[in-house]
Amino acid sequence: MKNMLYLLIFTSILPILHIFIGIENIIPGWLGRLSLAIMQISFMLLLLGYIAERNSKK
C-alpha cells in the first residue's frame, strides 16, 4: 500500500508540472497529448486502487 501511495503522489505531480511546463513544448503534437492522457488515466486508476485497498483493510 505504501508503494501505491508513492506512485499516486508521483503521478499527481506530473499533471501539475504539465500546467507550468507544458508537455506539448517538450513532446510536440499528438504524442504529447497521448502522454498527458496516459498520465491522467494512470493517476485515476491508482487513486481508485488506493481507495479500494484502503477500504478493504477496514
HTML snippet that shows the backbone in 3Dmol.js (N, CA, C, O; Angstrom):
<script src="https://3Dmol.org/build/3Dmol-min.js"></script>
<div id="view" style="width:600px;height:400px;position:relative"></div>
<script>
const pdb = `
ATOM      1  N   MET A   1       0.828  -1.190   0.000  1.00  0.00           N
ATOM      2  CA  MET A   1       0.000   0.000   0.000  1.00  0.00           C
ATOM      3  C   MET A   1       0.871   1.252   0.000  1.00  0.00           C
ATOM      4  O   MET A   1       0.509   2.266  -0.597  1.00  0.00           O
ATOM      5  N   LYS A   2       2.009   1.180   0.664  1.00  0.00           N
ATOM      6  CA  LYS A   2       2.883   2.341   0.715  1.00  0.00           C
ATOM      7  C   LYS A   2       3.471   2.642  -0.666  1.00  0.00           C
ATOM      8  O   LYS A   2       3.627   3.806  -1.035  1.00  0.00           O
ATOM      9  N   ASN A   3       3.798   1.587  -1.434  1.00  0.00           N
ATOM     10  CA  ASN A   3       4.313   1.797  -2.784  1.00  0.00           C
ATOM     11  C   ASN A   3       3.268   2.448  -3.670  1.00  0.00           C
ATOM     12  O   ASN A   3       3.590   3.307  -4.491  1.00  0.00           O
ATOM     13  N   MET A   4       2.007   2.037  -3.505  1.00  0.00           N
ATOM     14  CA  MET A   4       0.943   2.628  -4.301  1.00  0.00           C
ATOM     15  C   MET A   4       0.765   4.102  -3.957  1.00  0.00           C
ATOM     16  O   MET A   4       0.468   4.917  -4.830  1.00  0.00           O
ATOM     17  N   LEU A   5       0.944   4.437  -2.694  1.00  0.00           N
ATOM     18  CA  LEU A   5       0.836   5.832  -2.284  1.00  0.00           C
ATOM     19  C   LEU A   5       1.944   6.668  -2.911  1.00  0.00           C
ATOM     20  O   LEU A   5       1.700   7.794  -3.345  1.00  0.00           O
ATOM     21  N   TYR A   6       3.159   6.129  -2.963  1.00  0.00           N
ATOM     22  CA  TYR A   6       4.260   6.854  -3.601  1.00  0.00           C
ATOM     23  C   TYR A   6       4.005   7.041  -5.095  1.00  0.00           C
ATOM     24  O   TYR A   6       4.267   8.114  -5.637  1.00  0.00           O
ATOM     25  N   LEU A   7       3.498   6.005  -5.764  1.00  0.00           N
ATOM     26  CA  LEU A   7       3.157   6.131  -7.178  1.00  0.00           C
ATOM     27  C   LEU A   7       2.050   7.149  -7.393  1.00  0.00           C
ATOM     28  O   LEU A   7       2.067   7.899  -8.369  1.00  0.00           O
ATOM     29  N   LEU A   8       1.094   7.174  -6.484  1.00  0.00           N
ATOM     30  CA  LEU A   8      -0.003   8.127  -6.577  1.00  0.00           C
ATOM     31  C   LEU A   8       0.507   9.556  -6.448  1.00  0.00           C
ATOM     32  O   LEU A   8       0.082  10.440  -7.192  1.00  0.00           O
ATOM     33  N   ILE A   9       1.406   9.782  -5.514  1.00  0.00           N
ATOM     34  CA  ILE A   9       1.986  11.120  -5.351  1.00  0.00           C
ATOM     35  C   ILE A   9       2.781  11.504  -6.593  1.00  0.00           C
ATOM     36  O   ILE A   9       2.687  12.638  -7.061  1.00  0.00           O
ATOM     37  N   PHE A  10       3.563  10.571  -7.132  1.00  0.00           N
ATOM     38  CA  PHE A  10       4.365  10.857  -8.316  1.00  0.00           C
ATOM     39  C   PHE A  10       3.491  11.180  -9.520  1.00  0.00           C
ATOM     40  O   PHE A  10       3.763  12.139 -10.242  1.00  0.00           O
ATOM     41  N   THR A  11       2.441  10.386  -9.743  1.00  0.00           N
ATOM     42  CA  THR A  11       1.587  10.639 -10.900  1.00  0.00           C
ATOM     43  C   THR A  11       0.703  11.862 -10.708  1.00  0.00           C
ATOM     44  O   THR A  11       0.209  12.411 -11.693  1.00  0.00           O
ATOM     45  N   SER A  12       0.487  12.305  -9.481  1.00  0.00           N
ATOM     46  CA  SER A  12      -0.281  13.538  -9.298  1.00  0.00           C
ATOM     47  C   SER A  12       0.589  14.762  -9.522  1.00  0.00           C
ATOM     48  O   SER A  12       0.077  15.833  -9.845  1.00  0.00           O
ATOM     49  N   ILE A  13       1.900  14.618  -9.355  1.00  0.00           N
ATOM     50  CA  ILE A  13       2.799  15.745  -9.599  1.00  0.00           C
ATOM     51  C   ILE A  13       2.961  15.998 -11.094  1.00  0.00           C
ATOM     52  O   ILE A  13       3.103  17.148 -11.510  1.00  0.00           O
ATOM     53  N   LEU A  14       2.941  14.950 -11.901  1.00  0.00           N
ATOM     54  CA  LEU A  14       3.178  15.110 -13.332  1.00  0.00           C
ATOM     55  C   LEU A  14       2.155  16.007 -14.031  1.00  0.00           C
ATOM     56  O   LEU A  14       2.567  16.881 -14.795  1.00  0.00           O
ATOM     57  N   PRO A  15       0.833  15.842 -13.813  1.00  0.00           N
ATOM     58  CA  PRO A  15      -0.097  16.783 -14.454  1.00  0.00           C
ATOM     59  C   PRO A  15       0.047  18.214 -13.948  1.00  0.00           C
ATOM     60  O   PRO A  15      -0.201  19.161 -14.695  1.00  0.00           O
ATOM     61  N   ILE A  16       0.445  18.382 -12.689  1.00  0.00           N
ATOM     62  CA  ILE A  16       0.665  19.735 -12.173  1.00  0.00           C
ATOM     63  C   ILE A  16       1.867  20.364 -12.870  1.00  0.00           C
ATOM     64  O   ILE A  16       1.840  21.546 -13.211  1.00  0.00           O
ATOM     65  N   LEU A  17       2.922  19.577 -13.082  1.00  0.00           N
ATOM     66  CA  LEU A  17       4.068  20.083 -13.828  1.00  0.00           C
ATOM     67  C   LEU A  17       3.689  20.421 -15.259  1.00  0.00           C
ATOM     68  O   LEU A  17       4.244  21.350 -15.847  1.00  0.00           O
ATOM     69  N   HIS A  18       2.748  19.675 -15.823  1.00  0.00           N
ATOM     70  CA  HIS A  18       2.297  19.946 -17.186  1.00  0.00           C
ATOM     71  C   HIS A  18       1.701  21.347 -17.293  1.00  0.00           C
ATOM     72  O   HIS A  18       1.846  22.006 -18.322  1.00  0.00           O
ATOM     73  N   ILE A  19       1.039  21.799 -16.247  1.00  0.00           N
ATOM     74  CA  ILE A  19       0.442  23.131 -16.276  1.00  0.00           C
ATOM     75  C   ILE A  19       1.528  24.195 -16.418  1.00  0.00           C
ATOM     76  O   ILE A  19       1.356  25.163 -17.160  1.00  0.00           O
ATOM     77  N   PHE A  20       2.636  24.021 -15.717  1.00  0.00           N
ATOM     78  CA  PHE A  20       3.692  25.027 -15.733  1.00  0.00           C
ATOM     79  C   PHE A  20       4.661  24.862 -16.903  1.00  0.00           C
ATOM     80  O   PHE A  20       5.088  25.853 -17.495  1.00  0.00           O
ATOM     81  N   ILE A  21       5.009  23.624 -17.239  1.00  0.00           N
ATOM     82  CA  ILE A  21       5.995  23.388 -18.296  1.00  0.00           C
ATOM     83  C   ILE A  21       5.312  23.171 -19.637  1.00  0.00           C
ATOM     84  O   ILE A  21       5.705  23.773 -20.637  1.00  0.00           O
ATOM     85  N   GLY A  22       4.314  22.337 -19.668  1.00  0.00           N
ATOM     86  CA  GLY A  22       3.623  22.006 -20.904  1.00  0.00           C
ATOM     87  C   GLY A  22       4.328  20.876 -21.635  1.00  0.00           C
ATOM     88  O   GLY A  22       5.412  21.059 -22.188  1.00  0.00           O
ATOM     89  N   ILE A  23       3.710  19.723 -21.631  1.00  0.00           N
ATOM     90  CA  ILE A  23       4.315  18.571 -22.294  1.00  0.00           C
ATOM     91  C   ILE A  23       4.370  18.795 -23.795  1.00  0.00           C
ATOM     92  O   ILE A  23       5.264  18.275 -24.462  1.00  0.00           O
ATOM     93  N   GLU A  24       3.428  19.562 -24.340  1.00  0.00           N
ATOM     94  CA  GLU A  24       3.440  19.809 -25.777  1.00  0.00           C
ATOM     95  C   GLU A  24       4.671  20.594 -26.202  1.00  0.00           C
ATOM     96  O   GLU A  24       5.071  20.528 -27.365  1.00  0.00           O
ATOM     97  N   ASN A  25       5.278  21.336 -25.284  1.00  0.00           N
ATOM     98  CA  ASN A  25       6.517  22.038 -25.621  1.00  0.00           C
ATOM     99  C   ASN A  25       7.694  21.075 -25.688  1.00  0.00           C
ATOM    100  O   ASN A  25       8.627  21.279 -26.464  1.00  0.00           O
ATOM    101  N   ILE A  26       7.648  20.031 -24.877  1.00  0.00           N
ATOM    102  CA  ILE A  26       8.738  19.051 -24.869  1.00  0.00           C
ATOM    103  C   ILE A  26       8.498  17.982 -25.934  1.00  0.00           C
ATOM    104  O   ILE A  26       9.389  17.671 -26.725  1.00  0.00           O
ATOM    105  N   ILE A  27       7.297  17.429 -25.947  1.00  0.00           N
ATOM    106  CA  ILE A  27       6.923  16.396 -26.923  1.00  0.00           C
ATOM    107  C   ILE A  27       5.807  16.987 -27.786  1.00  0.00           C
ATOM    108  O   ILE A  27       4.659  17.022 -27.344  1.00  0.00           O
ATOM    109  N   PRO A  28       6.103  17.447 -28.992  1.00  0.00           N
ATOM    110  CA  PRO A  28       5.084  18.130 -29.795  1.00  0.00           C
ATOM    111  C   PRO A  28       4.050  17.172 -30.395  1.00  0.00           C
ATOM    112  O   PRO A  28       4.300  15.980 -30.573  1.00  0.00           O
ATOM    113  N   GLY A  29       2.894  17.734 -30.694  1.00  0.00           N
ATOM    114  CA  GLY A  29       1.869  17.013 -31.436  1.00  0.00           C
ATOM    115  C   GLY A  29       1.071  16.019 -30.621  1.00  0.00           C
ATOM    116  O   GLY A  29       0.884  16.167 -29.413  1.00  0.00           O
ATOM    117  N   TRP A  30       0.606  15.000 -31.326  1.00  0.00           N
ATOM    118  CA  TRP A  30      -0.300  14.030 -30.709  1.00  0.00           C
ATOM    119  C   TRP A  30       0.396  13.187 -29.656  1.00  0.00           C
ATOM    120  O   TRP A  30      -0.257  12.676 -28.747  1.00  0.00           O
ATOM    121  N   LEU A  31       1.705  13.033 -29.760  1.00  0.00           N
ATOM    122  CA  LEU A  31       2.424  12.231 -28.778  1.00  0.00           C
ATOM    123  C   LEU A  31       2.422  12.906 -27.405  1.00  0.00           C
ATOM    124  O   LEU A  31       2.357  12.228 -26.380  1.00  0.00           O
ATOM    125  N   GLY A  32       2.493  14.229 -27.385  1.00  0.00           N
ATOM    126  CA  GLY A  32       2.417  14.961 -26.125  1.00  0.00           C
ATOM    127  C   GLY A  32       1.047  14.842 -25.485  1.00  0.00           C
ATOM    128  O   GLY A  32       0.930  14.662 -24.273  1.00  0.00           O
ATOM    129  N   ARG A  33       0.007  14.944 -26.311  1.00  0.00           N
ATOM    130  CA  ARG A  33      -1.353  14.797 -25.780  1.00  0.00           C
ATOM    131  C   ARG A  33      -1.607  13.369 -25.308  1.00  0.00           C
ATOM    132  O   ARG A  33      -2.301  13.154 -24.314  1.00  0.00           O
ATOM    133  N   LEU A  34      -1.044  12.391 -26.021  1.00  0.00           N
ATOM    134  CA  LEU A  34      -1.188  10.995 -25.618  1.00  0.00           C
ATOM    135  C   LEU A  34      -0.495  10.735 -24.284  1.00  0.00           C
ATOM    136  O   LEU A  34      -1.036  10.036 -23.428  1.00  0.00           O
ATOM    137  N   SER A  35       0.692  11.292 -24.105  1.00  0.00           N
ATOM    138  CA  SER A  35       1.401  11.078 -22.839  1.00  0.00           C
ATOM    139  C   SER A  35       0.662  11.737 -21.682  1.00  0.00           C
ATOM    140  O   SER A  35       0.647  11.196 -20.576  1.00  0.00           O
ATOM    141  N   LEU A  36       0.047  12.896 -21.918  1.00  0.00           N
ATOM    142  CA  LEU A  36      -0.743  13.542 -20.873  1.00  0.00           C
ATOM    143  C   LEU A  36      -1.971  12.700 -20.531  1.00  0.00           C
ATOM    144  O   LEU A  36      -2.320  12.562 -19.358  1.00  0.00           O
ATOM    145  N   ALA A  37      -2.622  12.141 -21.538  1.00  0.00           N
ATOM    146  CA  ALA A  37      -3.789  11.294 -21.292  1.00  0.00           C
ATOM    147  C   ALA A  37      -3.403  10.042 -20.511  1.00  0.00           C
ATOM    148  O   ALA A  37      -4.138   9.618 -19.619  1.00  0.00           O
ATOM    149  N   ILE A  38      -2.268   9.454 -20.833  1.00  0.00           N
ATOM    150  CA  ILE A  38      -1.811   8.267 -20.102  1.00  0.00           C
ATOM    151  C   ILE A  38      -1.532   8.617 -18.652  1.00  0.00           C
ATOM    152  O   ILE A  38      -1.855   7.840 -17.754  1.00  0.00           O
ATOM    153  N   MET A  39      -0.932   9.782 -18.412  1.00  0.00           N
ATOM    154  CA  MET A  39      -0.668  10.202 -17.031  1.00  0.00           C
ATOM    155  C   MET A  39      -1.963  10.392 -16.261  1.00  0.00           C
ATOM    156  O   MET A  39      -2.063   9.981 -15.105  1.00  0.00           O
ATOM    157  N   GLN A  40      -2.962  11.016 -16.892  1.00  0.00           N
ATOM    158  CA  GLN A  40      -4.223  11.261 -16.201  1.00  0.00           C
ATOM    159  C   GLN A  40      -4.963   9.962 -15.917  1.00  0.00           C
ATOM    160  O   GLN A  40      -5.531   9.794 -14.837  1.00  0.00           O
ATOM    161  N   ILE A  41      -4.963   9.046 -16.873  1.00  0.00           N
ATOM    162  CA  ILE A  41      -5.636   7.763 -16.671  1.00  0.00           C
ATOM    163  C   ILE A  41      -4.933   6.953 -15.587  1.00  0.00           C
ATOM    164  O   ILE A  41      -5.588   6.337 -14.746  1.00  0.00           O
ATOM    165  N   SER A  42      -3.600   6.955 -15.607  1.00  0.00           N
ATOM    166  CA  SER A  42      -2.879   6.196 -14.580  1.00  0.00           C
ATOM    167  C   SER A  42      -3.098   6.790 -13.197  1.00  0.00           C
ATOM    168  O   SER A  42      -3.163   6.056 -12.212  1.00  0.00           O
ATOM    169  N   PHE A  43      -3.213   8.110 -13.112  1.00  0.00           N
ATOM    170  CA  PHE A  43      -3.497   8.740 -11.828  1.00  0.00           C
ATOM    171  C   PHE A  43      -4.862   8.308 -11.308  1.00  0.00           C
ATOM    172  O   PHE A  43      -4.999   7.972 -10.132  1.00  0.00           O
ATOM    173  N   MET A  44      -5.871   8.315 -12.173  1.00  0.00           N
ATOM    174  CA  MET A  44      -7.212   7.933 -11.739  1.00  0.00           C
ATOM    175  C   MET A  44      -7.265   6.458 -11.331  1.00  0.00           C
ATOM    176  O   MET A  44      -7.903   6.114 -10.336  1.00  0.00           O
ATOM    177  N   LEU A  45      -6.595   5.583 -12.096  1.00  0.00           N
ATOM    178  CA  LEU A  45      -6.594   4.162 -11.744  1.00  0.00           C
ATOM    179  C   LEU A  45      -5.863   3.909 -10.432  1.00  0.00           C
ATOM    180  O   LEU A  45      -6.311   3.107  -9.614  1.00  0.00           O
ATOM    181  N   LEU A  46      -4.738   4.592 -10.230  1.00  0.00           N
ATOM    182  CA  LEU A  46      -4.021   4.441  -8.965  1.00  0.00           C
ATOM    183  C   LEU A  46      -4.840   4.967  -7.800  1.00  0.00           C
ATOM    184  O   LEU A  46      -4.844   4.373  -6.721  1.00  0.00           O
ATOM    185  N   LEU A  47      -5.534   6.076  -8.011  1.00  0.00           N
ATOM    186  CA  LEU A  47      -6.360   6.640  -6.948  1.00  0.00           C
ATOM    187  C   LEU A  47      -7.492   5.692  -6.581  1.00  0.00           C
ATOM    188  O   LEU A  47      -7.755   5.461  -5.401  1.00  0.00           O
ATOM    189  N   LEU A  48      -8.162   5.141  -7.592  1.00  0.00           N
ATOM    190  CA  LEU A  48      -9.242   4.197  -7.316  1.00  0.00           C
ATOM    191  C   LEU A  48      -8.714   2.931  -6.638  1.00  0.00           C
ATOM    192  O   LEU A  48      -9.349   2.407  -5.723  1.00  0.00           O
ATOM    193  N   GLY A  49      -7.562   2.441  -7.081  1.00  0.00           N
ATOM    194  CA  GLY A  49      -6.970   1.266  -6.448  1.00  0.00           C
ATOM    195  C   GLY A  49      -6.564   1.525  -5.012  1.00  0.00           C
ATOM    196  O   GLY A  49      -6.742   0.666  -4.148  1.00  0.00           O
ATOM    197  N   TYR A  50      -6.021   2.704  -4.751  1.00  0.00           N
ATOM    198  CA  TYR A  50      -5.612   3.053  -3.389  1.00  0.00           C
ATOM    199  C   TYR A  50      -6.824   3.150  -2.471  1.00  0.00           C
ATOM    200  O   TYR A  50      -6.786   2.677  -1.335  1.00  0.00           O
ATOM    201  N   ILE A  51      -7.897   3.762  -2.961  1.00  0.00           N
ATOM    202  CA  ILE A  51      -9.118   3.886  -2.155  1.00  0.00           C
ATOM    203  C   ILE A  51      -9.716   2.508  -1.888  1.00  0.00           C
ATOM    204  O   ILE A  51     -10.144   2.226  -0.769  1.00  0.00           O
ATOM    205  N   ALA A  52      -9.750   1.647  -2.909  1.00  0.00           N
ATOM    206  CA  ALA A  52     -10.310   0.306  -2.728  1.00  0.00           C
ATOM    207  C   ALA A  52      -9.476  -0.515  -1.753  1.00  0.00           C
ATOM    208  O   ALA A  52     -10.027  -1.240  -0.924  1.00  0.00           O
ATOM    209  N   GLU A  53      -8.160  -0.409  -1.843  1.00  0.00           N
ATOM    210  CA  GLU A  53      -7.298  -1.163  -0.933  1.00  0.00           C
ATOM    211  C   GLU A  53      -7.423  -0.642   0.491  1.00  0.00           C
ATOM    212  O   GLU A  53      -7.396  -1.415   1.449  1.00  0.00           O
ATOM    213  N   ARG A  54      -7.558   0.653   0.623  1.00  0.00           N
ATOM    214  CA  ARG A  54      -7.696   1.245   1.956  1.00  0.00           C
ATOM    215  C   ARG A  54      -9.030   0.853   2.593  1.00  0.00           C
ATOM    216  O   ARG A  54      -9.094   0.580   3.792  1.00  0.00           O
ATOM    217  N   ASN A  55     -10.100   0.827   1.779  1.00  0.00           N
ATOM    218  CA  ASN A  55     -11.410   0.447   2.306  1.00  0.00           C
ATOM    219  C   ASN A  55     -11.475  -1.037   2.640  1.00  0.00           C
ATOM    220  O   ASN A  55     -12.203  -1.431   3.551  1.00  0.00           O
ATOM    221  N   SER A  56     -10.728  -1.866   1.916  1.00  0.00           N
ATOM    222  CA  SER A  56     -10.777  -3.302   2.189  1.00  0.00           C
ATOM    223  C   SER A  56     -10.032  -3.666   3.472  1.00  0.00           C
ATOM    224  O   SER A  56     -10.280  -4.730   4.040  1.00  0.00           O
ATOM    225  N   LYS A  57      -9.139  -2.819   3.936  1.00  0.00           N
ATOM    226  CA  LYS A  57      -8.400  -3.102   5.170  1.00  0.00           C
ATOM    227  C   LYS A  57      -9.206  -2.772   6.417  1.00  0.00           C
ATOM    228  O   LYS A  57      -8.844  -3.197   7.514  1.00  0.00           O
ATOM    229  N   LYS A  58     -10.289  -2.023   6.269  1.00  0.00           N
ATOM    230  CA  LYS A  58     -11.093  -1.632   7.441  1.00  0.00           C
ATOM    231  C   LYS A  58     -11.897  -2.789   7.965  1.00  0.00           C
ATOM    232  O   LYS A  58     -12.628  -2.639   8.944  1.00  0.00           O
TER     233      LYS A  58
END
`;
const viewer = $3Dmol.createViewer("view");
viewer.addModel(pdb, "pdb");
viewer.setStyle({}, {cartoon: {color: "spectrum"}});
viewer.zoomTo();
viewer.render();
</script>
